[in-house]
């Protein structure tokens, strides 16, 4: 992609021309750093790894391949993970520090008042205390010493190596990394996947539009026939159901505040596992492409680690030592989000002074603590953190909500991930997954012996009201003790005794094939899992391909599965475009509308960058949502974030009250709006609108040269090849692995977070083009760093 010479030229131009458009009003130091012929920004332009580094944990070597992926080799695990930490500390130090600051509520310390709301939320939730409780439990496991060695490696890199550009621009140095910080990254990852205040949003909609409308717009169950476990593919547990309800009380102030910190809408993933019965080689195949918020640098970091115990390759999150998604020499594994409900909200009777809450017939004092939030260039803010028996309280304009979230307690996931990396087959993975407390994920796994596995991970709460199990999609009466989680201890070491037993979680052992795309797990679960499932378009498309091959008796190979990850057919278009064309047919419409309809006539519903039909459909669908929902939602003072999903939109009956006249009229009105927008913007094809411009550096809006190049892209929110320019969510890592055979993968960007590194964005175009690169366990690259026995 962009050459190192060009990157230096960009910085040189900025320095020569002055700050110009690169002002960062909310961050100190950028003006000074970019002032002509001054500042220390040049120090960051020539960063290279030290060739020899002392290590208190023993000898190790790091070789890097052509994509900047480190291959760590050591005879001792601690020495290996010291080296891994060093690589993370060199390649991604700003990402490490930024994520840590967000979760600790310390972002305003370097950015200023603009991030005070974020810091207040994170301080009130006190994720840091949960991370400390987690570390107390992990420290004594086999993973504990390795996490400590990893932290030592990060700190050695921070001390020895030059810091990248962001630190120079913001004029600060990061504090030392700690094992608790690594546990905090587990909380950050888990929160981004399961932090959902959906019950508060549903309550607000019910309050504004009515309980019946809320139930209709946010159904507990979408009426499709493609759950993950379709029956006959292994063990799924008993069948049962639990009733839910929608509460009719909502307050906009607290909902709007909390909405900024929820899991990003649509975050999900695809994965599937296919047994050797359905493959050409007779080996099983695992495919995984997690859909997460895309950024520069990527959310994932690639690495390979070889020790006498195992050889493991794949991706992890910066700050986490162990490979989270990947393969070892015995098996391969991947994860997607379940959509489980692991967060509950509680309301309380509070006394007139506001210092006590009523709980089971008694008045109790809130557990309180004052925290200081440092603010760069402004006054520090003091926040009173309050807790109840259920967890932290969140407050806005007189509304107090108590929160219970499974991540606000000690969890064992770090130890489970380390065990998966060392596993030798299905039985080892089953043992590890039982300790995988957080987040709730769909695990797919296959081993070199030909065995396959699907299992729901994470702790699933069982709520009870008056002794009966209930769903969690409600606001509970905390004063009455409704919906409490037996065995849960906020910021402590839970027993998890009141949670779904491991053997009763949905699973399939040795299935022929299982595909997950965040759709509901099973039609009639024995226990309530959740209601925040994705629309079934991706899941249906994957199963259609797998079913077709199985029915024909045609075996698959890795190339087939890579092609399936590339698939861009949009099931929403297949449902809606015929009705749209029928609505236009026979009407006297403006020429621009007729031309837009013509672009859709004969289009095969593929969201390809060079397609006119894809462009028209994407902009029409956005307009159709707006035309349908904006009048009623706008009158209720609810913005577009409250609109229901496209599955619901596609199934509204012709005479639904949301259509001001008819459904057909709304469709044609939306097509006219889309045609006007396309003409005004000068777009010709889908890629003119759907591009990588949405993939930004955290400070890209102020320093845009840090962003990735703007490239036209394929895919949509409903395609297997997933990319959503509206939200910068998409396939954050694509991987296809045949245990004991072929393996390939790709990142959306590059492995380095250093703007001046050739590996900052060297995988981006290949990712956009849905290409893959080999995923090897070793490289012939030269030794980049040799770690030698000695104090660092």
C-alpha positions in Angstrom: 0.0 0.0 0.0 1.4 3.4 1.0 5.2 3.4 1.0 7.4 4.4 3.9 8.8 7.2 1.7 5.3 8.5 1.1 4.4 8.4 4.8 7.4 10.5 5.6 6.4 12.9 2.8 3.0 13.3 4.3 4.4 14.2 7.7 7.0 16.5 6.0 4.2 18.3 4.2 2.3 18.8 7.4 5.4 20.1 9.2 6.3 22.4 6.3 2.8 23.8 5.9 1.9 24.2 9.5 -1.0 22.6 11.3 -3.6 23.5 8.7 -6.5 21.2 9.0 -4.8 18.9 11.5 -5.9 20.7 14.6 -7.0 18.5 17.5 -8.8 20.8 19.7 -9.5 18.2 22.4 -6.0 16.8 22.6 -2.9 18.6 24.0 0.3 18.8 22.0 -0.7 18.2 18.5 -0.3 21.8 17.4 3.1 22.0 19.1 4.2 18.7 17.6 3.2 19.6 14.1 4.5 23.2 14.3 6.8 24.0 11.4 10.4 22.7 12.0 9.7 21.9 15.6 8.4 19.1 17.8 9.5 15.5 18.3 7.2 13.9 15.6 10.3 13.0 13.6 11.4 10.6 16.4 8.6 8.3 15.4 9.5 8.0 11.7 12.3 5.5 12.2 11.3 2.7 14.5 13.0 -0.6 14.2 13.1 -3.5 16.7 16.2 -3.9 18.8 18.1 -6.9 17.5 19.0 -8.2 20.9 17.0 -7.9 24.1 17.6 -9.3 27.6 14.8 -11.3 29.1 14.4 -12.4 32.7 12.3 -15.3 31.5 14.9 -17.0 29.2 15.8 -17.2 25.6 13.5 -16.8 22.7 13.6 -15.7 19.0 11.2 -13.7 16.9 11.1 -14.0 13.2 8.7 -11.9 11.1 7.2 -12.9 7.8 6.4 -10.7 4.7 3.3 -9.4 6.4 5.0 -8.4 9.7 3.6 -11.3 11.6 5.9 -12.4 14.5 6.8 -16.0 14.9 7.9 -16.6 18.4 9.9 -19.6 19.4 11.1 -20.6 22.9 11.9 -23.6 25.0 9.9 -22.2 27.9 6.4 -20.8 27.8 7.2 -17.8 30.0 10.1 -16.8 27.7 7.7 -17.1 24.7 5.1 -14.9 26.2 7.6 -12.3 27.3 8.5 -12.1 23.6 4.8 -11.9 22.6 4.4 -9.0 25.0 7.4 -7.3 23.6 6.0 -7.6 20.1 2.6 -6.2 21.2 4.4 -3.4 23.1 6.4 -2.5 19.9 3.6 -2.9 17.3 0.5 -1.7 19.1 1.5 0.4 22.2 -0.9 3.2 21.5 -3.8 0.8 21.0 -2.9 -0.9 24.2 -2.9 2.3 26.2 -6.0 3.8 24.6 -8.1 0.7 25.3 -6.8 0.6 28.9 -7.6 4.3 29.3 -11.1 3.9 28.0 -11.9 1.0 30.3 -10.3 2.7 33.4 -12.1 6.0 32.7 -8.8 7.8 32.1 -9.2 9.0 28.6 -9.8 12.7 29.6 -6.4 12.7 31.2 -4.9 13.0 27.7 -7.8 14.1 25.6 -9.6 16.7 27.7 -13.3 17.4 28.5 -14.6 15.9 25.3 -14.5 12.4 26.8 -15.8 13.1 30.3 -19.1 11.2 29.6 -17.2 8.1 28.6 -14.9 8.3 31.6 -17.8 8.8 34.0 -19.6 5.7 32.6 -16.5 3.5 32.8 -15.7 4.7 36.3 -19.2 4.1 37.5 -19.2 0.6 36.0 -15.8 0.0 37.6 -14.6 -2.5 35.1 -11.1 -2.1 36.7 -12.3 -3.6 40.0 -13.7 -6.5 38.1 -10.4 -7.0 36.3 -8.6 -7.0 39.6 -10.9 -9.7 41.0 -10.3 -11.7 37.8 -6.5 -11.4 38.2 -6.7 -12.6 41.8 -8.2 -15.8 40.4 -6.1 -16.2 37.3 -2.7 -15.5 39.1 -2.7 -18.9 40.7 -3.6 -20.8 37.5 -1.1 -22.1 34.9 -1.9 -19.0 32.9 -1.0 -16.6 35.6 2.9 -16.7 35.3 2.5 -16.3 31.5 0.4 -13.2 31.8 3.0 -11.8 34.2 5.8 -12.6 31.7 3.7 -11.0 28.9 3.3 -7.8 31.0 7.1 -7.8 31.5 7.6 -8.0 27.8 5.2 -5.1 27.0 7.0 -3.0 29.5 10.4 -3.9 28.2 9.3 -2.7 24.8 7.9 0.5 26.2 11.1 1.2 28.0 13.6 0.2 25.2 11.9 1.1 22.0 10.9 4.4 20.4 7.2 5.2 20.9 5.1 5.6 17.8 3.7 8.9 16.4 0.5 9.1 18.6 2.5 9.5 21.8 4.6 12.2 20.2 1.5 14.1 19.0 -0.2 13.9 22.4 3.0 14.5 24.3 2.8 11.7 27.0 4.3 8.4 27.8 2.3 5.3 28.8 2.3 3.9 32.3 3.7 0.4 32.8 1.5 -2.4 31.7 0.1 -4.8 34.4 -1.5 -8.2 34.5 -4.7 -6.5 35.6 -4.6 -4.5 32.4 -4.7 -7.8 30.4 -7.7 -8.9 32.4 -9.2 -5.5 31.7 -8.9 -6.2 28.0 -10.9 -9.4 28.5 -13.6 -7.1 30.0 -13.3 -4.6 27.1 -13.7 -7.4 24.5 -16.6 -9.0 26.4 -18.4 -5.7 26.9 -18.1 -4.8 23.2 -19.9 -8.1 22.5 -22.5 -8.4 25.3 -22.9 -4.9 26.9 -26.6 -4.4 25.9 -29.1 -2.1 27.6 -31.8 -3.3 25.2 -34.4 -3.6 28.0 -34.1 0.2 28.7 -34.5 1.0 25.0 -37.5 -1.3 24.6 -39.1 0.3 27.7 -38.6 3.7 26.2 -40.2 2.6 22.9 -43.1 1.0 24.8 -43.5 4.3 26.8 -43.6 6.4 23.6 -45.3 4.1 21.0 -47.1 1.6 23.2 -46.3 -1.8 24.6 -48.0 -3.6 21.6 -45.8 -1.6 19.1 -42.7 -2.4 21.1 -43.5 -6.1 21.1 -44.2 -6.0 17.4 -41.0 -4.1 16.5 -38.7 -6.0 18.7 -39.9 -9.6 18.6 -38.4 -12.1 21.0 -38.3 -14.6 18.1 -38.1 -13.9 14.4 -40.2 -16.3 12.3 -37.5 -18.1 10.3 -36.4 -21.7 10.1 -32.6 -21.5 10.2 -31.5 -21.6 13.9 -27.9 -22.6 14.5 -28.9 -26.1 15.8 -31.6 -27.4 13.4 -32.0 -30.8 15.0 -30.4 -34.1 14.2 -26.8 -32.7 14.4 -25.9 -33.7 17.9 -27.0 -33.0 21.5 -29.0 -29.9 22.1 -30.6 -30.4 25.5 -34.2 -30.6 26.4 -36.9 -28.4 24.8 -38.6 -25.7 26.9 -39.5 -22.1 27.0 -39.8 -19.1 29.2 -42.1 -16.1 28.9 -40.9 -12.5 28.6 -42.5 -9.1 28.9 -41.8 -5.5 27.8 -42.0 -2.9 30.6 -43.8 0.3 29.8 -41.5 2.8 31.5 -38.5 4.6 29.9 -36.5 7.7 30.5 -34.7 9.2 27.5 -31.9 10.9 29.3 -30.3 7.7 30.8 -31.1 5.7 27.7 -29.4 8.2 25.4 -26.4 8.4 27.7 -25.9 4.6 27.9 -26.6 4.0 24.2 -23.1 5.5 23.5 -21.4 2.7 25.4 -23.4 -0.4 24.3 -22.2 -3.1 22.0 -22.1 -1.6 18.5 -25.3 -2.4 16.5 -24.9 -5.4 14.3 -21.6 -6.7 15.7 -21.7 -10.4 15.0 -19.8 -12.9 12.9 -19.9 -16.0 10.7 -18.5 -19.4 11.5 -19.0 -22.9 10.5 -17.5 -26.3 11.1 -17.8 -29.2 8.5 -16.8 -32.8 9.3 -14.6 -34.8 7.1 -17.7 -36.7 5.8 -18.3 -33.6 3.7 -14.8 -32.7 2.6 -12.6 -33.8 -0.3 -9.6 -34.6 2.0 -11.6 -36.3 4.7 -10.4 -33.7 7.2 -12.8 -31.4 8.9 -12.7 -27.7 8.1 -13.3 -24.6 10.3 -14.2 -21.2 8.9 -14.5 -18.0 10.9 -14.9 -14.3 10.1 -15.8 -12.3 13.2 -17.6 -9.0 12.4 -16.4 -6.3 14.7 -15.8 -2.5 14.6 -13.1 -1.9 12.0 -10.3 0.5 12.8 -6.8 1.5 12.0 -5.0 -0.5 13.3 -7.2 -3.6 13.3 -8.8 -4.9 16.4 -6.8 -8.2 16.0 -3.1 -8.9 16.1 -1.6 -11.9 14.3 1.0 -14.0 15.9 2.5 -17.5 16.0 4.0 -19.1 19.1 6.0 -22.3 19.3 7.1 -24.0 22.5 7.7 -27.7 23.3 4.1 -27.9 24.5 2.4 -26.6 21.3 2.6 -24.6 18.1 -0.2 -22.1 17.8 -1.1 -19.5 15.1 -3.9 -17.0 14.8 -5.0 -13.7 16.2 -5.4 -12.2 19.6 -6.4 -8.8 20.9 -3.5 -6.5 21.8 -3.2 -6.8 25.6 -4.2 -10.5 25.6 -1.2 -12.9 25.4 -2.9 -16.0 23.9 -4.3 -16.7 20.5 -8.1 -16.3 20.7 -9.0 -17.5 17.2 -6.7 -19.8 15.3 -5.2 -23.2 15.2 -2.5 -25.3 16.7 -0.9 -28.5 15.4 -3.9 -30.5 16.5 -7.0 -28.5 15.8 -8.7 -25.2 14.8 -11.3 -23.0 16.5 -13.4 -19.9 16.0 -16.0 -17.8 17.7 -19.1 -15.8 17.0 -21.4 -13.8 19.3 -24.4 -15.7 20.7 -26.5 -12.6 21.4 -27.1 -13.9 24.9 -28.7 -11.7 27.6 -26.1 -11.4 30.3 -26.9 -7.9 31.6 -29.9 -7.0 33.7 -31.2 -3.7 34.9 -32.9 -3.1 38.3 -35.0 -0.2 39.7 -35.2 0.6 43.4 -37.3 2.5 45.9 -34.9 5.2 47.1 -35.4 7.3 50.3 -35.9 11.1 50.1 -32.3 11.8 50.9 -31.1 9.5 48.1 -28.6 7.7 50.3 -30.5 4.5 50.9 -32.4 2.0 48.7 -35.0 -0.5 49.8 -34.1 -4.2 49.5 -36.3 -7.0 50.6 -38.1 -5.0 53.2 -35.1 -3.2 54.6 -33.4 0.1 53.9 -29.7 -0.3 52.9 -27.0 2.3 52.4 -25.6 2.5 48.9 -21.9 1.4 48.9 -20.2 4.6 47.9 -16.8 5.7 46.8 -15.5 9.0 45.4 -13.3 8.8 42.3 -11.3 11.6 40.6 -11.2 11.8 36.8 -8.2 13.9 35.7 -8.9 16.2 32.8 -6.3 17.6 30.5 -6.6 21.4 30.1 -9.6 21.5 32.4 -10.9 21.0 35.9 -10.7 17.4 37.2 -14.1 15.8 37.9 -15.2 14.0 41.0 -17.6 11.1 40.6 -19.4 9.3 43.3 -19.5 5.6 42.5 -22.5 3.8 44.1 -23.3 0.1 44.2 -26.2 -2.1 45.4 -26.2 -5.8 46.1 -26.7 -6.3 42.3 -23.8 -4.2 41.1 -23.1 -0.6 40.1 -25.8 2.1 39.7 -26.0 4.4 36.7 -27.7 7.8 37.1 -29.1 10.5 34.9 -31.6 13.3 35.6 -33.1 11.6 38.6 -33.3 8.1 37.1 -31.2 5.4 38.9 -30.7 2.0 37.4 -28.8 -0.9 39.0 -26.8 -3.1 36.7 -25.7 -6.7 36.9 -23.3 -8.0 34.1 -21.5 -11.3 34.2 -18.2 -9.5 33.4 -18.4 -7.6 36.7 -17.0 -10.6 38.6 -14.0 -12.8 38.5 -13.9 -14.9 35.3 -11.7 -17.7 34.1 -11.6 -17.1 30.4 -7.9 -16.2 30.2 -7.1 -19.7 31.6 -9.6 -21.3 29.2 -8.1 -19.6 26.2 -4.6 -20.7 27.2 -5.9 -24.3 27.5 -7.5 -24.2 24.1 -4.2 -23.1 22.6 -2.5 -26.2 24.2 -5.4 -28.6 23.5 -4.9 -31.8 21.6 -8.5 -32.6 20.7 -12.2 -32.3 21.4 -12.0 -33.6 25.0 -9.4 -31.0 26.0 -11.4 -28.2 24.4 -14.6 -29.3 26.2 -12.7 -29.2 29.5 -11.4 -25.7 28.7 -14.7 -24.3 27.5 -16.3 -25.2 30.8 -14.1 -22.5 32.3 -14.9 -20.0 29.5 -17.1 -17.7 31.7 -17.2 -14.6 29.4 -18.2 -13.6 26.8 -21.1 -15.8 25.6 -19.9 -17.2 22.2 -20.6 -19.8 19.7 -17.5 -22.0 19.6 -16.8 -24.1 16.6 -13.9 -26.6 16.7 -12.4 -29.4 14.7 -9.4 -31.6 15.4 -6.9 -33.6 13.4 -8.6 -36.8 14.4 -11.7 -35.7 12.4 -13.9 -34.8 15.4 -16.0 -31.7 15.4 -17.7 -29.6 18.1 -20.1 -26.7 18.6 -20.7 -25.3 22.1 -22.2 -22.1 23.6 -19.6 -20.6 26.0 -20.1 -18.2 28.8 -22.2 -18.1 31.9 -26.0 -17.8 31.3 -28.0 -16.4 34.2 -31.2 -18.0 35.4 -33.6 -15.4 36.6 -36.6 -16.1 38.8 -39.7 -14.1 39.9 -41.9 -15.7 42.5 -39.8 -18.9 42.1 -40.5 -19.2 38.4 -37.8 -18.9 35.6 -38.3 -15.7 33.5 -36.6 -14.1 30.6 -34.2 -11.2 31.1 -35.7 -8.8 28.6 -37.3 -6.6 31.3 -36.4 -4.1 34.0 -36.5 -5.9 37.3 -37.8 -4.6 40.7 -34.5 -4.6 42.6 -36.1 -3.7 45.9 -38.3 -6.8 45.7 -35.2 -9.0 44.8 -36.7 -9.9 41.4 -34.5 -11.7 38.8 -31.4 -12.1 41.0 -28.6 -14.3 39.9 -27.9 -16.9 42.5 -24.1 -17.4 42.9 -23.1 -14.1 41.4 -20.9 -11.8 43.4 -20.2 -8.4 41.8 -16.5 -7.6 41.9 -15.9 -10.9 43.8 -15.4 -14.6 43.1 -18.8 -16.0 42.0 -19.8 -19.7 42.4 -22.1 -19.4 39.3 -24.4 -22.0 41.0 -27.6 -20.2 39.8 -26.5 -20.3 36.1 -27.2 -22.7 33.3 -25.2 -25.9 34.0 -22.5 -26.5 31.4 -23.9 -29.7 30.1 -27.3 -28.0 29.5 -26.0 -25.3 27.3 -26.8 -25.7 23.6 -24.2 -27.8 21.9 -23.5 -30.5 19.3 -20.7 -33.0 19.6 -19.4 -34.5 16.3 -22.0 -32.8 14.1 -21.8 -33.2 10.3 -21.9 -29.5 10.0 -23.0 -26.5 12.0 -23.2 -22.8 10.8 -23.4 -19.8 13.0 -24.2 -16.2 12.0 -25.6 -14.8 15.2 -29.1 -16.1 14.5 -31.0 -17.7 17.4 -29.2 -20.8 18.7 -32.1 -23.3 18.9 -35.8 -23.0 18.4 -36.9 -24.1 21.9 -34.1 -23.9 24.3 -34.3 -25.6 27.7 -33.2 -22.3 29.3 -33.6 -18.6 28.3 -30.6 -17.5 26.3 -31.6 -14.0 25.0 -33.5 -12.1 22.4 -30.8 -10.0 20.7 -30.3 -12.3 17.7 -29.2 -11.2 14.3 -31.5 -11.4 11.3 -31.2 -14.8 9.6 -30.0 -13.6 6.2 -26.4 -14.6 6.6 -27.1 -17.8 8.4 -29.6 -18.9 5.8 -27.2 -18.2 3.0 -24.4 -20.2 4.6 -26.7 -23.2 5.3 -28.1 -23.0 1.7 -24.6 -23.5 0.3 -23.7 -26.3 2.8 -27.0 -28.0 2.3 -26.8 -27.9 -1.4 -23.4 -29.6 -1.4 -24.4 -32.2 1.1 -27.6 -33.0 -0.8 -25.7 -33.4 -4.0 -23.0 -35.6 -2.3 -20.3 -33.2 -3.5 -17.4 -32.8 -1.1 -16.1 -29.4 -0.2 -12.5 -28.2 0.0 -10.9 -25.1 1.5 -11.4 -23.1 -1.7 -15.2 -23.7 -1.5 -15.2 -22.3 2.0 -13.1 -19.3 1.1 -15.6 -18.6 -1.8 -18.4 -18.9 0.7 -16.8 -16.2 2.9 -16.6 -14.0 -0.3 -20.4 -14.4 -1.0 -22.2 -11.1 -1.5 -25.8 -12.0 -2.2 -28.1 -10.0 -0.1 -31.2 -11.8 1.1 -33.0 -8.6 1.9 -32.8 -7.6 -1.7 -34.2 -11.0 -2.8 -37.2 -10.3 -0.5 -37.9 -6.7 -1.2 -36.8 -5.8 -4.8 -39.6 -7.8 -6.6 -42.2 -6.0 -4.5 -40.5 -2.7 -5.3 -40.4 -3.3 -9.0 -44.1 -4.3 -8.9 -44.9 -1.1 -7.0 -43.2 1.0 -9.8 -44.7 -1.0 -12.6 -47.5 0.9 -14.3 -47.0 4.1 -12.5 -46.1 7.4 -14.1 -42.8 8.1 -12.4 -40.0 10.6 -13.1 -37.3 9.5 -15.5 -34.8 9.2 -12.6 -37.0 6.8 -10.7 -37.6 4.8 -13.8 -33.8 4.6 -14.4 -33.3 3.5 -10.8 -35.9 0.8 -11.2 -34.2 -0.4 -14.4 -30.9 -0.8 -12.6 -32.7 -3.2 -10.2 -34.5 -5.1 -13.0 -32.4 -8.2 -13.7 -29.9 -7.5 -10.9 -28.9 -10.6 -9.1 -28.9 -9.1 -5.6 -25.2 -9.2 -5.3 -23.6 -6.3 -3.3 -20.6 -5.8 -5.6 -18.6 -2.6 -5.7 -19.0 -2.0 -9.5 -22.8 -2.7 -9.5 -25.3 0.1 -10.1 -28.1 -2.2 -8.8 -26.4 -2.6 -5.5 -26.0 1.1 -5.1 -29.7 1.8 -5.9 -30.8 -1.0 -3.5 -28.6 0.2 -0.6 -29.7 3.8 -0.8 -33.4 2.8 -1.5 -33.4 0.5 1.6 -32.1 3.4 3.8 -34.7 5.7 2.4 -37.5 3.0 2.8 -36.6 2.7 6.5 -36.8 6.4 6.9 -40.0 6.9 4.9 -41.7 4.0 6.9 -40.6 4.8 10.4 -39.6 8.5 10.6 -43.1 10.0 10.9 -44.2 7.9 13.9 -40.8 7.7 15.6 -40.1 11.3 15.0 -43.4 12.3 16.6 -42.4 10.2 19.6 -39.0 11.9 19.7 -37.1 8.6 18.9 -34.3 8.8 16.4 -33.2 6.2 13.8 -31.3 4.1 16.3 -34.6 2.9 17.6 -35.9 1.6 14.2 -36.5 -2.1 14.1 -34.3 -4.5 12.0 -34.8 -5.1 8.3 -36.4 -8.5 8.9 -39.3 -6.7 10.7 -39.4 -4.0 8.1 -39.7 -6.5 5.2 -42.7 -8.2 6.9 -44.8 -5.2 7.8 -48.2 -5.8 6.1 -49.4 -3.6 3.3 -51.9 -1.7 5.5 -49.6 -1.3 8.6 -50.2 2.0 10.4 -46.6 3.0 9.9 -47.3 3.4 6.2 -48.9 6.8 5.7 -50.7 5.6 2.6 -49.7 2.1 1.4 -46.6 0.0 1.4 -46.2 0.3 -2.4 -46.4 4.1 -2.1 -43.7 4.2 0.6 -41.5 2.0 -1.6 -41.9 4.3 -4.6 -41.4 7.4 -2.5 -38.2 5.9 -1.1 -36.9 5.1 -4.6 -37.4 8.7 -5.6 -35.5 9.9 -2.6 -32.7 7.4 -3.4 -32.5 8.5 -7.0 -32.2 12.2 -5.9 -29.5 11.3 -3.4 -27.5 9.3 -5.9 -27.7 12.1 -8.5 -26.8 14.8 -5.9 -23.7 12.9 -4.7 -22.6 11.9 -8.2 -22.4 8.2 -7.4 -22.4 5.8 -10.3 -21.8 2.4 -8.6 -22.0 0.8 -5.2 -18.3 1.2 -4.4 -18.6 5.0 -4.8 -20.6 5.0 -1.6 -19.6 1.7 0.0 -15.9 2.2 0.7 -13.2 1.8 3.4 -13.5 5.5 4.3 -15.3 4.4 7.4 -12.3 2.5 8.8 -10.7 5.2 10.8 -7.9 5.8 13.3 -9.2 6.9 16.7 -7.8 10.4 15.8 -8.5 10.2 12.1 -11.0 12.9 12.0 -8.4 15.4 13.3 -5.4 13.8 11.7 -6.8 12.1 8.6 -3.5 10.9 7.2 -3.6 8.2 10.0 -6.7 6.7 8.3 -6.4 3.9 5.8 -6.8 4.6 2.0 -10.3 5.0 0.7 -11.1 1.9 -1.4 -14.4 0.7 -2.9 -15.7 -2.4 -1.2 -18.2 -5.2 -1.6 -20.6 -6.5 0.9 -23.4 -5.3 3.2 -24.9 -5.9 6.6 -26.7 -8.9 5.3 -24.1 -10.6 3.2 -21.7 -13.3 4.2 -18.8 -11.1 3.0 -19.7 -8.6 5.6 -19.0 -4.8 5.5 -21.2 -2.0 6.7 -19.9 1.5 5.7 -22.6 3.2 7.9 -21.1 1.7 11.1 -17.6 0.6 10.1 -18.4 -2.9 11.1 -17.3 -5.9 9.1 -15.1 -9.0 8.8 -12.3 -8.3 11.2 -10.4 -11.5 10.3 -11.1 -14.2 7.7 -9.8 -17.6 8.4 -10.3 -21.1 6.8 -8.4 -24.0 8.4 -8.2 -27.7 7.6 -6.6 -29.2 10.7 -3.5 -31.0 9.5 -3.9 -29.5 6.1 -4.3 -26.1 4.4 -4.9 -22.9 6.3 -5.3 -19.3 5.1 -6.4 -15.9 6.5 -6.4 -12.1 6.1 -6.6 -9.0 8.2 -8.4 -5.7 7.3 -5.4 -3.5 7.3 -2.0 -4.5 8.7 -0.4 -6.1 11.7 1.5 -3.0 12.8 0.0 0.0 14.5 2.9 2.2 13.5 1.9 4.6 10.7 5.4 4.6 9.3 5.6 0.7 9.1 5.2 -1.0 5.7 2.8 -3.3 7.6 0.4 -0.5 8.7 -2.0 -1.3 5.8 -0.3 -3.9 3.6 -3.2 -6.4 3.9 -6.0 -3.9 3.3 -6.4 -4.2 -0.5 -6.2 -8.0 -0.3 -8.9 -7.9 2.4 -11.1 -5.7 0.2 -10.6 -8.1 -2.7 -11.4 -11.1 -0.5 -8.0 -12.6 -1.0 -6.2 -14.8 1.5 -2.7 -15.4 2.5 -1.2 -18.7 3.9 -1.5 -19.1 7.6 1.7 -21.0 8.5 3.2 -22.1 11.8 6.7 -21.1 10.8 8.6 -18.7 8.6 12.0 -18.5 6.9 12.3 -14.8 7.8 15.4 -13.6 9.5 15.5 -13.2 13.2 14.1 -9.8 14.1 14.7 -10.0 17.8 16.8 -12.5 19.9 15.9 -12.6 23.6 18.8 -13.5 25.8 18.8 -14.6 29.4 19.2 -11.6 31.6 17.5 -8.8 33.4 15.6 -6.4 31.2 
